């Protein structure tokens, strides 16, 4: 192979295959499992409304083994993010700037992140309540870890991991690649939003709709600003409130879930 062949621009076919592989190793795989989980809940006794969707569950009855599993799960869940950044590094420019995760605009990122969390979080609570009343969601348990000293730190780390994984892959990486593949703007936003909704299907139809709407807002924001960092901040805040709040507050407060 000559130097000229090694320096050739990557073809659209190669980019498309690469994108499918990255999704297949990460949230595309999660979407398939979520669909199977939804079908299982729909066909179980009592239907969807009588089922439970538990997040952040215990992996062992032995506390320190459970902690080890939790930390390993968080660590390995971030490997697709490193893969996506590595692949984007083949493009011209710094991948951190391509994704908008550098520290140039930290004030902007924090401010907009908090604003987006409020914009998504408050209507999201209303949607979760409505979906529960209509039987469109399973009963949601955001945190099911034992009451141990490491539970809250692990829940915070899990929130950060979810935010980094989802926003880098589903927004930063996917939107960038689909634009390079010359997809229309509306199709790019729809693909990102539908993928986000699909891997939440294990929670029910309400979760699919709510997360798809969130996906439209987040992908549109990225296309306008080219910054993923505010989305990571917003997503982290949303998940920390959900996970830690459920773990620490009286369970009676969450009967509407």
JORA-V924318 format. One record per residue. BURIAL is # if it has 16 or more other C-alpha atoms within 10 Angstrom, else .. Layout:
burial->(BURIAL BURIAL)
//
This chain:
burial->(. . . . . . . . . . . . . . # . . . # . . # # . . # # # . # # # # # # . # # # . # # . . . . . # # . # # # . . # . # . . . . . . . # # . . # . . . # . . # # . # # . . # # . # # . . . . . . # # . # # # # # . . . . . . # # . # # # . # # . . # # . . # . . # # # # # # . . # # # # # # # # # # # . . . . . # # . # # # # # # # # # # # # # # # # # # # # # # # # # . . . . . . . . . # # # # # # # # # # # # # # # # # # # # # # # # # # # # # # # # # # # # . . # # # # # # # # # # # # # # # # # # # # # # . . . . . . . . . #)
//
